[in-house]
Amino acid sequence: MHLAWSPVRHGTALLRAGLRGAIGIVYPPSCIACQAATGEAQALCPTCWGDIGFIERPYCERLGTPFAVDLGEGLVSPAAIADPPVFARARAVCRFDGTARELVHRLKYGDRTDLALTLGRMMTQSGRELLPDADLVVPVPLHRTRLWTRRFNQAAALAQTVSRQSGLPYAPLALTRVKRTRQQVGLTRTQRAENLQGAFKVAPSARPQIEGRRILLVDDVLTTGSTANAAARALLRAGASAVDILTFARVVTDGA
């Protein structure tokens, strides 16, 4: 059914367009990374875009780590075979270096919550093979003391954008962090796993949201997978059918 033309609605649209144009003149759009001029807001300039190491096929079907040579679809890396992850699949937009690292740090520590919109949109595109299978979007939570210090959870901001872009339900409180862990930076893979043991929990009241559903777990960066494994384990214990991981960036080593 076509809506009748309305002078009020038409005038409102023109007013909004005019305001956007005026704002664009006073505050011209700039690159979210280097502040160079761009054609639209919340975008990257060509130089910064070219500096991002996008992860595309071929990659490991489980870990999402890129292969140097394309040997066909459906391959699993030696790392995934030797130490299978708790989660089913992991996907990331890009490598955690250069411009990508700077963007994550600005989002995480620089109060640049506006970056979650652009990064989340990129994540939605990179997670396009995970989204049709997912039933619920859940962010990796922060412990309440760290949330108080940082003032917001960057994973939650990204997850909210992915939820809006994909149309999937968003459950920000389904998973909680009940153990205050020490910083993971500088820890070995074994130390990271020990540090995160028992760190996550699904509250009894949240179990109906989780049981029988495939969860898309969202975070900003995937490093060794210790955090993703610990969070996925808690969700599976609460009855999730499977857990996939979607992040903006991931650490890629030569042996990955």
matplotlib code that plots the C-alpha trace (Angstrom):
import matplotlib.pyplot as plt

x = [0.0, 1.4, 1.3, -0.3, 2.1, 2.2, 3.4, 4.4, 6.4, 8.0, 8.9, 10.4, 12.6, 13.8, 14.6, 16.6, 18.5, 19.2, 20.5, 22.8, 24.1, 24.8, 26.5, 28.6, 29.8, 30.6, 32.1, 33.2, 33.4, 36.8, 38.6, 37.9, 41.6, 43.7, 41.1, 41.8, 38.9, 36.4, 33.3, 31.1, 31.0, 32.1, 34.4, 38.0, 40.2, 41.7, 45.1, 43.9, 41.5, 44.5, 46.5, 43.9, 44.9, 41.5, 41.0, 39.5, 39.4, 41.3, 41.2, 40.7, 37.0, 37.3, 39.7, 39.2, 43.0, 44.2, 46.1, 49.0, 47.9, 44.5, 44.1, 40.3, 37.3, 36.5, 40.1, 41.0, 44.4, 46.9, 46.4, 42.7, 43.3, 46.0, 44.0, 40.3, 38.5, 35.4, 33.6, 32.4, 33.7, 35.5, 35.5, 37.2, 37.3, 41.1, 44.5, 45.2, 47.9, 48.4, 45.3, 43.1, 45.0, 44.7, 41.0, 40.5, 42.6, 40.6, 37.3, 38.5, 40.5, 39.8, 36.0, 35.4, 32.1, 31.1, 33.6, 31.4, 29.1, 31.7, 33.5, 30.3, 29.1, 32.3, 31.9, 28.4, 29.8, 32.6, 30.2, 27.7, 28.2, 27.6, 24.6, 22.1, 22.8, 22.7, 19.7, 21.1, 23.9, 25.8, 28.7, 31.7, 31.1, 33.4, 33.7, 31.7, 34.8, 36.4, 33.2, 33.1, 36.7, 36.2, 32.6, 31.4, 31.9, 33.3, 32.2, 28.6, 28.7, 29.9, 27.4, 24.6, 25.5, 25.8, 22.3, 20.8, 22.4, 21.5, 18.1, 19.1, 18.0, 20.5, 21.0, 23.6, 23.0, 22.8, 26.4, 28.2, 31.8, 31.8, 35.5, 37.8, 40.8, 44.1, 45.1, 45.8, 48.6, 51.9, 50.4, 51.1, 48.3, 48.3, 48.3, 45.5, 43.3, 44.0, 43.3, 39.9, 38.8, 35.4, 35.3, 32.0, 28.5, 25.0, 22.5, 19.6, 17.2, 19.0, 19.0, 15.7, 17.4, 20.3, 19.0, 18.8, 20.0, 23.1, 24.9, 26.9, 29.5, 30.9, 34.2, 36.7, 39.8, 40.5, 44.1, 44.8, 41.1, 41.3, 38.6, 36.4, 36.8, 35.9, 32.9, 31.7, 32.1, 29.8, 27.2, 27.4, 27.0, 23.9, 22.4, 23.5, 23.5, 26.7, 28.7, 30.3, 32.8, 32.8, 35.4, 36.7, 40.3, 42.4, 46.0, 47.6, 50.9, 53.1, 52.2, 48.5]
y = [0.0, 3.4, 6.2, 9.4, 12.3, 14.6, 18.2, 17.8, 14.6, 16.0, 19.2, 17.3, 15.2, 18.4, 19.9, 16.9, 16.9, 20.5, 20.0, 17.2, 19.4, 22.3, 20.0, 18.7, 22.2, 23.1, 19.7, 18.1, 14.2, 12.9, 9.5, 7.7, 6.7, 9.7, 12.5, 13.1, 14.3, 11.6, 11.6, 10.5, 10.3, 7.3, 6.1, 5.4, 7.2, 5.2, 5.2, 3.8, 1.4, 0.0, -0.4, -2.8, -6.5, -7.9, -11.6, -13.3, -16.8, -19.1, -19.5, -22.2, -23.1, -23.4, -20.7, -18.3, -17.9, -17.2, -19.7, -18.5, -20.9, -21.8, -25.6, -25.7, -25.0, -26.7, -27.0, -26.9, -25.6, -27.8, -25.6, -26.3, -30.0, -30.1, -28.0, -27.9, -24.8, -25.0, -22.7, -23.9, -21.2, -17.9, -15.0, -11.6, -8.6, -8.2, -8.8, -7.0, -4.6, -1.1, 0.9, -1.9, -2.0, 1.8, 1.7, -1.0, 1.0, 4.2, 2.3, 0.5, 3.1, 6.4, 6.8, 6.6, 4.8, 6.2, 3.8, 0.8, 1.8, 1.5, -1.5, -3.3, -2.8, -4.3, -7.2, -7.8, -8.1, -10.4, -12.6, -13.1, -16.9, -17.1, -14.8, -17.1, -19.9, -17.7, -17.3, -14.7, -12.1, -12.1, -9.8, -11.0, -9.3, -7.3, -7.8, -5.1, -3.5, -3.2, -1.9, 0.8, 1.8, 1.7, 3.1, 1.0, -2.5, -2.2, -5.8, -4.8, -1.7, -3.8, -6.6, -4.1, -2.8, -6.4, -7.1, -4.0, -4.6, -8.3, -8.2, -10.9, -10.6, -9.0, -10.4, -8.1, -9.7, -13.4, -14.0, -12.5, -12.3, -13.4, -13.6, -10.6, -11.9, -10.2, -8.6, -11.2, -9.2, -11.0, -14.3, -17.5, -19.6, -21.9, -19.0, -17.3, -20.4, -20.8, -17.1, -17.4, -20.7, -20.2, -16.5, -16.7, -17.8, -17.8, -16.8, -19.3, -16.5, -16.2, -19.9, -19.9, -17.4, -19.7, -23.3, -24.9, -21.8, -21.1, -18.1, -15.5, -14.4, -10.9, -9.4, -6.8, -8.9, -12.6, -13.3, -16.9, -17.9, -18.4, -15.8, -17.1, -20.7, -19.8, -17.8, -20.5, -23.2, -21.3, -20.9, -24.5, -25.6, -23.5, -25.4, -23.5, -25.8, -24.2, -21.0, -19.0, -16.1, -12.8, -10.2, -7.1, -8.1, -11.2, -11.8, -13.9, -15.6, -17.1, -20.6, -20.0]
z = [0.0, -1.0, 1.6, 0.4, -0.2, 2.9, 2.8, 6.5, 5.9, 2.7, 4.6, 7.4, 5.0, 3.3, 6.7, 7.7, 4.4, 4.8, 8.4, 7.2, 4.5, 6.9, 9.3, 6.4, 5.6, 9.2, 10.1, 6.8, 7.0, 7.9, 8.1, 11.4, 11.5, 10.3, 10.0, 6.3, 4.3, 3.1, 0.9, 3.7, 7.5, 9.5, 6.8, 6.0, 3.5, 0.7, 2.4, 5.7, 4.0, 2.0, 5.3, 6.8, 6.3, 5.4, 6.0, 3.0, 1.7, 1.8, 5.6, 8.2, 8.5, 12.3, 13.4, 10.4, 10.1, 6.6, 4.5, 2.3, -0.5, -1.7, -1.4, -1.7, 0.4, 3.7, 5.0, 8.7, 9.8, 11.7, 14.8, 14.8, 14.4, 17.2, 19.6, 18.5, 19.8, 22.0, 19.6, 16.2, 13.9, 14.2, 11.7, 11.8, 9.5, 9.5, 11.1, 14.4, 13.2, 11.7, 11.3, 12.6, 15.9, 16.2, 15.6, 18.3, 20.8, 20.1, 20.6, 23.7, 25.5, 23.8, 24.4, 20.7, 21.0, 17.6, 16.0, 16.9, 14.1, 11.3, 12.8, 13.5, 10.0, 8.7, 11.1, 9.8, 6.3, 7.3, 9.4, 6.5, 6.5, 10.3, 10.5, 8.8, 11.3, 14.4, 16.7, 19.1, 19.4, 22.7, 23.6, 25.6, 28.9, 31.1, 34.9, 36.7, 38.2, 34.8, 33.2, 35.9, 35.1, 31.3, 31.4, 28.5, 27.0, 23.5, 22.7, 23.6, 21.4, 18.4, 19.1, 19.2, 15.8, 14.4, 15.9, 14.3, 10.9, 10.8, 12.5, 15.0, 18.6, 21.0, 24.5, 26.3, 29.7, 28.8, 29.7, 32.7, 33.8, 37.5, 38.0, 37.9, 35.8, 35.5, 32.2, 29.5, 27.9, 28.4, 29.4, 27.6, 26.1, 29.1, 31.6, 29.7, 29.9, 33.6, 34.2, 32.5, 34.2, 35.7, 34.6, 32.7, 33.7, 32.3, 35.0, 35.6, 34.5, 31.1, 30.3, 28.4, 26.0, 25.5, 25.5, 22.1, 20.3, 18.2, 19.6, 17.8, 20.4, 19.6, 20.7, 19.4, 19.1, 19.0, 20.2, 21.3, 21.6, 25.4, 26.1, 23.3, 24.5, 28.1, 27.1, 24.6, 27.2, 29.6, 26.9, 25.9, 29.5, 29.7, 26.7, 23.6, 20.5, 19.2, 19.5, 16.7, 17.2, 15.3, 16.0, 14.2, 14.3, 15.2, 15.9, 13.1, 13.6, 11.0, 12.2, 12.2]

ax = plt.figure().add_subplot(projection="3d")
ax.plot(x, y, z, "-o")
ax.set_aspect("equal")
plt.show()
